[in-house]
Amino acid sequence: MKEIPAWAGKARVVMLGRPGCHLCEDAWSVIGRVADELGVDRAEESLEAVSEADREEYWDKIPVTFVDGRRHDFWRVSEERLRSALKG
């Protein structure tokens, strides 16, 4: 099993994305709405700021969402799945 990147634990919900990515903007909007409603912290990490190994692992999956340090979703964020993960 791949080790969880340290940056993935910066907040309860972390999104790995890149500037100018429209899917990232959409995902961040959903994450923001859910996180604010549930009172959980969130953080955004840039693909450009992570290690080469993490860039290779995730570049074709962004945006990638992590919940409690574990990969949760990629490409799109399901509001229902995110709520469920945060409540569980």
C-alpha positions, 0 to 999 in steps of 0.5 A: 500500500502506498504511503500517505503523503504528509501534505494530505493530512494538512486538514480534514479535507485536502484537495490536490489540484493545479492552477487553471483546472476547471475540475479543480474549481468545481471540486473546491466549490463542493468541498467548501460548501460541505466543509463549511456546513459541517464545520470541518477544516479544508486545505488546497495543495498544488500539484506543483508543490508536491514531490515528483513521486506524488506528481507522477502518482496524481497528475492524471487524477486531479483534482484528488480529494483526501479525507482524514489523510486518505484518498477519497475521490478524484476527477470530481467530488460527489457531495453525497459521498463527501458528506458521508465520509465526513459524518462517518 
